[in-house]
Amino acid sequence: MAASTHAHVSHDTHSTTSGGVWSTRRIATTALLCALAFVLTFVEVPIFPPAPWLMYDPSGIVAFVAALIYGPATGTIVAALPWVLKTLFSFNPWGHLMAILAGVALCVPAALIARRMAGARGLALGMVVGGVVSLAACILGNIVVTPLYTAVSAADVVAMIVPILLPFNLLKIVLNCVVTALIHKPVSSLVNR
């Protein structure tokens, strides 16, 4: 039993020091990733012309890369902490909650699958599953959360699913997956030095 546990942990060279405590290097790298993700929350780009008020920010890419390098727990921290901090600068708790939900729903299932199935196949399957989970979470989250802080009713949100919410969130997920697939290995190599 101890040998199989060791074998499972050993493929993550950044896992932990003995006793389950994070290494100083891992803590420092996670802090840097959180800082980068925080800065990227302020980079807002309209990517879907039919709904120019919906903005894309690349902070989810950093969380996704963190999840693939260090695991789902670190990905969750990098997906959530920057948005919690951003609330101090831009008070939009509902929007920030939605961003956290979208990021965690994408990177956690994807990282879990990619860690169980090594290689490009595991990463691709993880991204597909994570993408589906994130898409569902975004749509359900919008139905529940949007009426709480806007004058838009749940029925109005449901009417926006096919023409607006589905394509916008799908585009956002695809962007995050493609960029993550391109950069996660070079970033992992850099972290491994």
C-alpha positions as CSV (number, residue, x, y, z in Angstrom):
1,M,0.0,0.0,0.0
2,A,2.8,2.4,0.9
3,A,4.6,1.7,-2.3
4,S,1.6,2.4,-4.5
5,T,0.9,5.7,-2.7
6,H,4.6,6.7,-3.2
7,A,4.4,5.8,-6.9
8,H,1.2,7.9,-7.3
9,V,2.8,10.9,-5.7
10,S,6.2,10.6,-7.3
11,H,5.0,11.5,-10.8
12,D,4.2,15.0,-9.5
13,T,7.7,16.3,-8.8
14,H,6.3,19.3,-6.9
15,S,3.8,17.4,-4.7
16,T,5.0,17.8,-1.2
17,T,7.9,17.4,1.2
18,S,7.7,14.5,3.7
19,G,4.7,14.6,5.9
20,G,2.3,16.2,3.4
21,V,3.7,19.8,3.9
22,W,4.1,22.0,0.8
23,S,7.7,22.8,0.0
24,T,8.9,26.4,0.1
25,R,9.4,26.3,-3.6
26,R,5.9,25.1,-4.3
27,I,4.4,27.8,-2.0
28,A,6.5,30.5,-3.8
29,T,5.6,29.3,-7.2
30,T,1.9,29.1,-6.3
31,A,2.1,32.6,-5.0
32,L,3.6,33.8,-8.2
33,L,0.9,32.0,-10.2
34,C,-1.8,33.6,-8.1
35,A,-0.2,37.1,-8.6
36,L,-0.1,36.5,-12.4
37,A,-3.7,35.3,-12.5
38,F,-4.7,38.4,-10.4
39,V,-3.1,40.7,-12.9
40,L,-4.8,38.9,-15.8
41,T,-8.2,39.3,-14.2
42,F,-7.9,43.0,-15.2
43,V,-7.3,42.1,-18.8
44,E,-10.9,42.0,-20.2
45,V,-11.5,41.4,-23.8
46,P,-14.9,41.2,-25.6
47,I,-14.6,38.0,-27.7
48,F,-18.3,37.5,-28.7
49,P,-19.6,40.4,-30.7
50,P,-23.4,39.6,-30.2
51,A,-22.8,40.1,-26.4
52,P,-20.0,42.7,-26.1
53,W,-20.7,43.2,-22.4
54,L,-19.5,39.6,-21.7
55,M,-15.7,39.8,-21.2
56,Y,-13.0,37.2,-21.4
57,D,-10.0,37.3,-19.2
58,P,-7.1,34.9,-19.4
59,S,-6.6,34.3,-15.7
60,G,-8.3,30.9,-16.1
61,I,-5.3,29.7,-18.1
62,V,-2.9,30.3,-15.2
63,A,-5.2,28.3,-12.9
64,F,-5.5,25.5,-15.5
65,V,-1.7,25.3,-15.8
66,A,-1.3,25.3,-12.0
67,A,-3.8,22.4,-11.8
68,L,-1.9,20.4,-14.4
69,I,1.5,21.0,-12.8
70,Y,0.6,20.8,-9.1
71,G,-2.8,19.2,-9.0
72,P,-6.4,20.2,-8.5
73,A,-6.0,21.8,-5.1
74,T,-3.4,24.2,-6.3
75,G,-5.5,24.9,-9.4
76,T,-8.5,25.7,-7.2
77,I,-6.4,28.2,-5.1
78,V,-5.1,29.9,-8.3
79,A,-8.6,30.0,-9.7
80,A,-10.2,31.4,-6.6
81,L,-7.7,33.6,-4.7
82,P,-7.2,36.2,-7.4
83,W,-10.9,36.8,-7.7
84,V,-11.3,37.1,-3.9
85,L,-8.5,39.7,-3.9
86,K,-10.0,41.5,-6.9
87,T,-13.2,42.1,-4.9
88,L,-11.1,44.6,-2.9
89,F,-10.5,46.7,-6.0
90,S,-13.7,46.0,-8.0
91,F,-16.7,45.1,-5.8
92,N,-18.6,42.6,-8.0
93,P,-19.0,39.5,-5.8
94,W,-21.5,37.8,-8.0
95,G,-19.4,38.2,-11.2
96,H,-16.3,37.1,-9.3
97,L,-18.1,34.1,-7.9
98,M,-19.1,33.1,-11.4
99,A,-15.5,33.5,-12.6
100,I,-14.3,31.2,-9.7
101,L,-17.0,28.6,-10.6
102,A,-16.0,28.6,-14.2
103,G,-12.3,28.2,-13.5
104,V,-12.6,25.5,-10.9
105,A,-15.2,23.6,-12.9
106,L,-12.8,23.5,-15.9
107,C,-9.4,22.8,-14.3
108,V,-10.3,20.4,-11.5
109,P,-11.9,17.6,-13.6
110,A,-9.4,18.1,-16.3
111,A,-6.4,17.9,-13.9
112,L,-7.8,14.8,-12.2
113,I,-8.2,13.0,-15.5
114,A,-4.9,14.1,-16.9
115,R,-3.1,12.9,-13.7
116,R,-4.7,9.5,-14.0
117,M,-4.2,9.1,-17.8
118,A,-0.7,10.4,-18.7
119,G,0.1,11.9,-22.0
120,A,-1.8,13.8,-24.7
121,R,-4.8,11.4,-24.6
122,G,-5.4,12.0,-20.9
123,L,-5.0,15.8,-21.3
124,A,-7.4,15.8,-24.2
125,L,-10.0,13.7,-22.4
126,G,-9.5,15.9,-19.3
127,M,-10.1,19.0,-21.3
128,V,-13.2,17.7,-22.9
129,V,-14.7,16.5,-19.5
130,G,-13.6,19.7,-17.8
131,G,-15.0,21.8,-20.6
132,V,-18.4,20.1,-20.4
133,V,-18.5,20.5,-16.6
134,S,-17.5,24.1,-16.8
135,L,-20.0,24.8,-19.6
136,A,-22.8,23.3,-17.5
137,A,-21.6,25.1,-14.4
138,C,-21.6,28.5,-16.2
139,I,-25.1,28.1,-17.6
140,L,-26.6,26.8,-14.4
141,G,-24.7,29.5,-12.4
142,N,-26.1,32.2,-14.7
143,I,-29.6,30.9,-14.3
144,V,-29.3,31.1,-10.5
145,V,-26.9,34.0,-9.9
146,T,-27.8,36.6,-12.6
147,P,-31.3,37.3,-11.3
148,L,-29.8,37.9,-7.8
149,Y,-27.9,41.0,-8.9
150,T,-29.6,42.2,-12.1
151,A,-33.2,43.0,-13.2
152,V,-32.9,40.0,-15.6
153,S,-35.3,37.1,-14.6
154,A,-34.3,33.4,-14.6
155,A,-36.6,33.0,-17.6
156,D,-34.8,35.7,-19.5
157,V,-31.5,34.0,-18.7
158,V,-32.8,30.7,-20.0
159,A,-33.8,32.4,-23.2
160,M,-30.2,33.6,-23.6
161,I,-28.6,30.2,-23.2
162,V,-28.5,29.2,-26.9
163,P,-27.9,32.5,-28.6
164,I,-25.5,34.0,-26.0
165,L,-24.4,32.0,-23.0
166,L,-23.6,28.7,-24.7
167,P,-21.4,30.2,-27.5
168,F,-19.6,32.7,-25.3
169,N,-18.7,30.2,-22.6
170,L,-17.8,27.6,-25.2
171,L,-15.4,30.1,-26.9
172,K,-13.9,31.0,-23.5
173,I,-13.4,27.3,-22.6
174,V,-11.8,26.5,-26.0
175,L,-9.4,29.5,-25.7
176,N,-8.4,28.4,-22.2
177,C,-7.9,24.8,-23.3
178,V,-5.9,25.6,-26.4
179,V,-3.6,28.1,-24.7
180,T,-3.1,25.7,-21.7
181,A,-2.3,22.8,-24.1
182,L,0.3,24.9,-25.8
183,I,2.1,26.4,-22.7
184,H,1.7,23.9,-19.8
185,K,4.7,21.8,-20.8
186,P,7.1,24.7,-21.2
187,V,5.9,26.2,-18.0
188,S,6.3,22.9,-16.2
189,S,9.8,22.6,-17.5
190,L,10.6,26.1,-16.3
191,V,9.2,25.3,-12.8
192,N,11.2,22.0,-12.7
193,R,14.5,23.8,-13.1
